[in-house]
Amino acid sequence: MTDAAPNPGESTPARPADFAPGRPILFRGATVLTMDPALGLLERGDVLVRGERIDSVGHDLPAPQDAVVIDAAGGILMPGMVDTHRHMWQTALRGFGADWTLSQYFVFYYLDWGTVFRPEDIHAGNLLAAVEALDAGVTTTVDWSHGLRTPEHGDAAVAALRAVPGRFVLAYGNLLGAPWEWANAPEFRAFVDRHFAAPDDMLGLQLAFDVTGDQAFPEKAAFEAARELGLPVTTHAGVWGATNDDGIRLMWDHGFMTPDVTYVHSATLGEDSYQRIAASGGRVSVSAESEQNAGQGYPPTWRLRRHGIPVSLSMDTSVWFSADLFSAMRATLSADRAREHLEAHAAGETVVHHRLRARDVVEWATIGGARVLGLDDRIGSVTPGKQADLVLLRNDRNPAMFPLLHPYGHVVYQAGRADVDTVLVNGRVVKHRHELLGTDLSRAREAVAATVEHTRRTLGEEAWQRAMAPEIPGTEPIPNPYTYSEYRGEGVAVRRTEDA
């Protein structure tokens, strides 16, 4: 499958040591989803990487003398995926809240147990989440890190992200603090100076906080801090029962709706709010799996499309949901189409042509995410000159990876994280032949095990079990006048109704 070719035509199995820094890498014979309108889709295409950048894209590219040649025939080569909103620290309690509603999530983290997470717990969750992202072909992740109660928690988050060879953006937040206070505290400013004094292509910084709709608009001071520091803002907007149109109106009235703002979810806003987001150049991060399950509102892509608002995809949190963008693409496309059908049915009509296509959600998961982060000049497409964040999907052991007829549809509805064969970030091979390179998964597992043990011990077994298994509300059966059969043992006796 993979060859190291010091001379053209010579083939030997590649080893991790073959991927030396600066050595050219040539992907040969892939179906290339460039996500670049000028290049389109290439069948049996080649992509050459030199150093940190994509050198050339085409057919039958000559292999440099010292290139590692990766046989990508039968596979899909695409840009690395971009997740614009993931609470990475919560990965330490993966799956714990599978049966939660949004209310139960708020109670657990915001009211009852948010204070039990130590800096080392933030580090553990971030470490495992970062490794998992690379393994699933997500090369850029926004860490919506609202568990940073102290700068020491922030230091731990940064240390974890820097320990993994991915591209990350730390969205600094504090769910137990007032953003107008912590964003202007000397300790936070010292944190920024300590970690972000110089530009870093592999780790960016944003401010993460929500706007409650309080008419006094206390969040004004947090927006002013972001503006002073030159930082983008990411905010949960249009979340049922938490944030609403009042927050959007206050941001607009005070001049803080700019292209540097990402609105997460945006699922329960009115038309006027969507118009303001569109007019200001704002962007939206949609977490369809989360919105469909937790109760933020219906995934809003069917409305965002009408307003021309840029869309990106995200997974929200592993405490509930899966943490790969294959799931995000699938959930988003299914939700959008379901809503289109339901709206048509309500009007007595039938949808005969889908507006949203598989290619659209692949775009949202790649170049769309890059645009939202202002990185589309560097990543998000397989374009010569851009930094080489690439993903090869190939799995000869998976029957679902053949035949490859509709490449975009295949990515969305057929492929999964197990099909991620090779991942490059900034030209560096971080996964090859389904094996992670340069990351220590065992270390991340050990750290998370310690966090689970600490959290469970601190909560106590009763609270732990109660939080993981919330009460099931009762259900009253609907009366049914049609009684026409009864079951006796293994047989069925039919009883006619009086009207029969």
C-alpha positions in Angstrom: 0.0 0.0 0.0 2.8 2.4 0.9 6.2 2.6 -0.7 9.3 4.4 0.2 10.9 5.1 -3.2 14.5 6.4 -3.0 14.7 5.7 -6.8 11.8 5.7 -9.2 10.3 2.3 -9.5 11.9 1.0 -6.3 9.3 -0.2 -3.7 9.8 -1.1 -0.1 7.3 -0.8 2.8 7.4 2.6 4.4 8.3 3.0 8.1 7.8 5.9 10.5 11.5 6.7 10.1 11.0 7.2 6.4 8.9 10.3 7.1 11.9 12.4 8.0 11.3 16.2 8.2 11.6 17.8 4.8 11.4 14.5 2.8 8.9 14.9 0.0 5.7 12.8 0.2 3.8 11.8 -2.9 0.3 10.5 -2.8 -0.3 8.4 -5.9 -3.6 7.5 -7.6 -6.2 8.8 -5.1 -9.6 10.2 -5.7 -8.7 13.8 -4.6 -11.4 16.0 -3.2 -9.5 19.3 -3.4 -12.4 21.5 -2.2 -10.8 24.1 -4.5 -13.2 25.3 -7.2 -10.4 25.8 -9.6 -9.2 22.2 -9.2 -12.3 20.3 -8.5 -12.3 16.5 -8.1 -9.5 14.5 -9.5 -9.8 10.8 -10.2 -6.5 8.8 -10.0 -4.9 12.1 -8.9 -1.5 12.8 -7.3 -0.6 15.2 -4.6 3.0 16.1 -3.8 4.0 17.6 -0.4 7.3 19.3 0.2 8.1 20.4 3.7 5.1 22.0 5.3 3.3 22.8 2.1 1.4 21.2 -0.8 3.7 21.5 -3.8 1.6 20.3 -6.7 -1.7 18.6 -7.5 -2.4 16.7 -10.8 -1.9 13.4 -12.7 1.2 11.4 -13.1 3.3 13.8 -11.1 7.1 12.9 -11.3 8.3 11.5 -8.0 11.3 13.4 -6.5 14.4 11.2 -6.1 14.1 11.0 -2.3 10.3 11.0 -2.1 8.2 8.6 0.0 5.5 7.4 -2.4 2.1 6.5 -0.8 0.0 4.3 -3.0 -3.4 5.9 -2.5 -5.3 4.0 -5.2 -8.8 3.1 -4.1 -8.7 5.8 -1.4 -10.0 9.3 -1.0 -7.5 12.1 -0.3 -9.1 15.3 1.1 -8.2 18.3 3.3 -7.9 17.8 7.0 -11.2 18.4 8.7 -11.9 21.4 11.0 -14.0 21.2 14.1 -15.0 24.7 15.2 -16.4 23.9 18.7 -15.4 21.1 21.0 -15.3 21.1 24.8 -12.1 19.0 24.8 -11.7 18.9 28.5 -14.9 17.0 28.9 -13.6 14.1 26.9 -12.2 12.8 30.3 -15.8 11.8 31.1 -16.6 10.4 27.6 -20.2 9.1 27.3 -21.1 9.9 30.9 -24.0 12.1 29.9 -25.4 9.9 27.1 -28.9 10.2 28.5 -28.8 13.9 29.6 -30.8 16.8 28.4 -29.2 20.2 28.2 -30.7 21.0 31.6 -28.9 18.1 33.2 -25.7 19.1 31.6 -26.0 22.6 33.0 -26.8 21.2 36.5 -23.8 18.8 36.5 -21.1 21.3 35.3 -22.5 24.7 36.1 -24.2 24.1 39.4 -23.1 20.9 41.1 -19.7 19.7 40.0 -17.8 22.2 37.9 -15.5 23.0 40.7 -14.1 19.4 41.1 -12.1 19.5 37.9 -8.4 20.3 38.7 -5.8 21.6 36.2 -4.6 18.0 35.7 -8.1 17.0 34.8 -8.3 19.7 32.1 -4.9 18.5 30.8 -6.1 14.8 30.7 -9.3 15.6 28.8 -7.5 17.8 26.3 -4.7 15.3 25.8 -7.1 12.5 24.9 -9.3 14.7 22.8 -6.4 16.0 20.8 -5.1 12.6 20.1 -8.6 11.4 19.1 -9.1 14.4 16.8 -6.0 13.5 14.8 -6.9 9.8 14.7 -10.3 10.7 13.2 -8.8 13.0 10.5 -9.6 16.3 12.3 -6.5 18.3 11.9 -7.7 21.6 13.3 -9.9 21.8 16.5 -11.3 24.7 18.4 -11.0 23.8 22.1 -14.1 25.6 23.5 -12.4 25.4 26.9 -14.9 26.8 29.4 -13.5 24.8 32.3 -10.6 27.2 32.9 -11.5 28.4 36.4 -7.9 29.7 37.0 -4.9 30.6 34.8 -3.4 27.3 36.1 -6.2 25.5 34.4 -5.4 27.4 31.3 -1.7 26.5 31.5 -2.8 22.8 31.7 -5.0 23.2 28.6 -2.2 24.8 26.6 0.4 22.2 27.7 -1.9 19.4 26.5 -2.5 21.0 23.1 1.2 21.7 22.5 2.0 18.0 23.4 0.0 16.7 20.4 1.1 17.5 16.8 -2.2 18.9 15.7 -3.5 22.4 14.9 -5.6 23.9 17.6 -7.3 27.1 18.7 -7.8 27.6 22.5 -11.1 29.3 23.1 -10.5 30.5 26.6 -13.6 30.4 28.9 -14.7 30.0 32.5 -18.2 28.6 33.0 -18.1 29.5 36.7 -16.9 33.1 36.3 -18.2 36.4 34.9 -16.4 37.0 31.5 -16.4 40.8 32.1 -14.3 40.1 35.2 -11.9 37.3 34.2 -11.2 38.7 30.7 -9.9 41.9 32.3 -8.1 40.3 35.3 -4.3 40.8 35.4 -3.9 37.0 35.8 -5.6 36.4 32.5 -3.6 39.1 30.7 -0.4 37.4 32.2 -1.6 34.1 30.8 -2.0 35.6 27.3 1.5 37.2 27.5 2.9 33.9 28.7 1.6 31.7 26.0 0.6 33.9 23.0 3.0 36.8 22.9 4.2 35.6 19.5 2.1 34.4 16.6 1.9 30.6 16.5 0.6 28.9 13.4 -0.2 25.7 15.4 -2.0 27.2 18.4 -4.4 30.2 18.2 -6.5 32.0 20.9 -10.1 33.2 21.1 -12.3 34.3 23.9 -15.3 32.0 24.7 -18.3 33.4 26.6 -22.0 33.6 26.2 -24.4 36.7 26.2 -27.3 36.2 28.6 -29.5 38.9 27.3 -29.3 40.9 30.5 -30.3 44.5 29.4 -27.4 45.9 31.4 -25.1 44.1 28.9 -22.4 43.2 31.4 -20.6 41.3 28.6 -19.6 44.6 27.0 -16.4 44.6 29.0 -15.5 41.1 27.8 -16.0 42.2 24.2 -13.9 45.3 24.8 -11.1 43.0 26.2 -11.3 40.8 23.1 -11.1 43.9 20.9 -8.1 45.3 22.9 -6.3 42.0 22.6 -7.2 41.5 19.0 -9.0 38.2 19.7 -12.0 36.6 18.0 -15.0 35.7 20.1 -17.0 32.5 20.0 -20.4 32.4 21.8 -23.2 30.0 22.3 -26.2 31.8 20.6 -29.8 30.7 20.0 -29.7 28.0 22.7 -33.2 27.3 24.0 -33.7 28.5 27.6 -30.2 30.0 27.8 -29.3 32.5 25.0 -31.8 34.2 22.7 -32.5 37.2 20.4 -31.9 39.7 23.2 -28.2 38.8 23.3 -27.9 39.3 19.5 -29.7 42.6 19.7 -27.4 43.9 22.5 -24.3 42.8 20.6 -25.7 44.7 17.5 -26.7 47.8 19.4 -23.2 48.1 21.0 -21.3 47.4 17.8 -19.8 44.0 18.7 -21.3 42.0 15.8 -18.3 41.6 13.5 -16.8 39.0 11.2 -14.6 37.9 14.1 -17.6 36.4 16.0 -18.6 32.7 15.7 -22.1 31.9 16.8 -22.4 28.3 18.1 -25.7 26.5 17.5 -27.8 29.5 16.6 -30.8 27.1 16.6 -33.6 29.1 18.2 -33.1 32.7 16.8 -35.6 34.8 15.0 -35.3 36.0 11.5 -34.1 39.4 12.6 -31.1 37.8 14.4 -30.1 35.8 11.4 -30.3 38.9 9.3 -28.0 40.7 11.7 -25.5 37.8 11.7 -25.5 37.8 7.9 -25.2 41.6 7.6 -22.2 41.7 10.1 -20.3 38.9 8.3 -20.7 36.5 11.3 -20.3 32.8 11.1 -22.1 29.8 12.7 -20.8 26.6 14.1 -23.5 23.8 13.8 -23.4 20.8 16.1 -26.2 18.8 14.7 -25.8 15.7 16.8 -25.9 17.8 19.9 -28.8 20.0 18.8 -30.9 17.0 17.9 -30.3 15.3 21.3 -29.7 17.9 24.0 -32.4 20.5 23.1 -30.6 23.6 21.9 -33.0 23.7 19.0 -33.3 22.2 15.5 -30.0 22.2 13.6 -30.3 25.6 11.7 -28.6 24.9 8.4 -31.9 25.0 6.5 -32.3 28.6 7.7 -28.6 29.7 7.5 -28.5 28.7 3.9 -31.3 31.1 3.0 -29.4 34.0 4.6 -26.0 33.1 3.1 -24.4 32.7 6.5 -21.1 30.8 6.4 -21.4 27.4 8.1 -18.9 25.2 9.9 -19.4 21.9 11.7 -18.5 20.8 15.2 -19.1 18.0 17.6 -19.6 19.9 20.9 -18.6 17.4 23.6 -17.7 13.7 24.1 -19.5 13.7 27.4 -22.5 13.1 25.2 -21.7 12.5 21.6 -19.3 11.1 19.1 -16.2 13.2 18.4 -15.6 12.8 14.7 -16.8 14.9 11.8 -18.1 11.9 9.8 -20.9 11.8 12.4 -21.3 15.6 12.1 -21.6 15.6 8.4 -24.1 12.7 8.4 -26.2 14.2 11.2 -26.2 17.7 9.5 -27.2 16.4 6.1 -29.9 14.2 7.5 -31.3 16.9 9.7 -31.4 19.5 6.9 -33.1 17.2 4.5 -35.6 16.0 7.2 -36.6 19.6 7.9 -37.0 20.3 4.2 -39.3 17.3 3.8 -41.3 18.2 6.9 -41.8 21.8 5.8 -42.9 20.6 2.4 -45.3 18.1 3.9 -46.8 20.8 6.2 -47.6 22.8 3.0 -49.1 19.7 1.3 -46.1 19.5 -1.1 -43.3 17.0 -2.0 -39.6 17.6 -2.2 -38.3 16.0 -5.4 -34.8 17.5 -5.5 -32.6 18.0 -2.5 -31.1 21.5 -2.1 -28.3 20.5 0.3 -25.9 18.0 -1.3 -23.2 15.7 0.2 -20.5 17.9 -1.3 -21.9 20.9 0.7 -21.4 19.3 4.1 -17.9 18.0 3.1 -17.1 21.6 2.3 -18.5 22.8 5.7 -16.3 20.2 7.4 -13.1 21.4 5.6 -12.7 24.7 3.9 -15.9 26.0 5.6 -14.3 25.5 9.0 -11.1 27.1 7.8 -13.1 30.2 6.7 -14.8 30.5 10.0 -11.4 30.6 11.7 -9.9 32.9 9.2 -7.5 30.2 8.1 -8.8 29.5 4.6 -5.7 31.1 3.0 -3.6 28.4 4.7 -5.7 25.3 5.1 -9.0 23.7 4.2 -8.3 22.7 0.6 -5.8 20.7 -1.4 -4.3 23.7 -3.1 -0.7 24.1 -4.1 1.0 26.6 -1.7 -1.3 25.8 1.2 0.0 24.1 4.3 -0.3 20.3 4.0 -3.1 19.3 6.3 -4.3 16.2 4.5 -6.3 13.0 5.2 -6.3 9.8 3.2 -9.3 7.6 3.6 -8.5 4.0 2.7 -9.4 0.7 4.3 -9.2 -2.4 2.1 -10.6 -4.5 5.0 -13.9 -2.5 5.1 -16.5 -3.7 2.6 -18.1 -0.3 2.8 -15.1 1.4 1.2 -15.8 -0.2 -2.2 -17.0 0.6 -4.8 -16.2 4.3 -4.7 -18.9 5.8 -7.0 -20.0 9.1 -5.4 -16.9 10.3 -3.5 -18.6 13.1 -1.5 -21.5 10.9 -0.7 -19.1 8.2 0.3 -17.3 10.5 2.8 -20.6 11.5 4.3 -22.6 8.2 4.4 -20.1 5.3 4.1 -16.8 6.3 5.6 -15.9 6.6 9.3 -13.0 7.2 11.6 -11.8 3.6 11.2 -11.1 4.4 7.5 -8.6 7.1 8.2 -5.4 5.7 6.9 -3.0 8.6 6.8 -3.1 12.1 8.3 -0.7 15.0 7.7 -0.6 18.2 9.7 1.6 21.0 8.4 3.3 18.4 6.3 4.1 16.1 9.2 2.8 12.5 9.1 0.9 12.0 12.4 -0.9 8.8 11.3 0.0 6.2 8.7 -1.5 2.8 7.9 -4.1 3.4 10.6 -1.4 3.8 13.3 -0.8 7.1 15.2 2.8 8.4 15.0 4.4 10.8 17.4 1.6 10.7 20.0 1.4 8.8 23.3 -2.1 7.4 23.6 -1.2 5.3 26.6 -0.1 8.4 28.5 -3.5 10.1 27.7 -5.4 7.0 28.8 -3.5 6.9 32.1 -4.2 10.6 32.7 -7.9 10.2 32.0 -8.2 7.1 34.2 -6.9 9.2 37.1 -9.4 12.0 36.3 -12.3 9.4 36.3 -11.1 8.0 39.6 -10.8 11.4 41.2 -14.2 12.6 39.9 -16.0 9.4 40.9 -14.5 9.5 44.4 -15.3 13.2 44.8 -18.9 12.8 43.7 -19.5 9.7 45.7 -21.1 6.6 44.2 -24.7 7.7 44.8 -24.2 11.0 43.0 -22.2 9.4 40.3 -24.9 6.9 39.4 -27.7 9.4 39.8 -25.9 11.8 37.4 -25.2 9.1 34.8 -28.8 7.7 34.9 -31.3 10.6 35.3 -34.9 9.8 36.1 -37.1 8.6 33.3 -40.4 10.6 33.2 -43.6 8.5 33.1 -45.5 7.9 29.9 -49.3 7.7 29.8 -50.5 5.4 27.0 -52.9 6.9 24.5 -56.4 5.3 24.9 -57.0 3.0 21.9 -60.7 2.0 21.1 -59.6 -0.6 18.6 -59.2 -3.9 20.5 -59.3 -6.8 18.1 -56.8 -9.4 19.3 -55.5 -10.9 22.5 -52.5 -13.1 23.1 -52.8 -16.4 24.9 -49.5 -18.2 25.4 -47.8 -18.8 22.1 -51.0 -18.6 20.0 -53.1 -15.7 19.0 -56.9 -15.7 19.4 -58.8 -13.1 17.3 -61.7 -11.4 19.0 -64.1 -9.5 16.8 -65.3 -6.1 18.0 -69.0 -5.4 18.3 -68.8 -3.3 15.2 -67.2 -6.1 13.1 
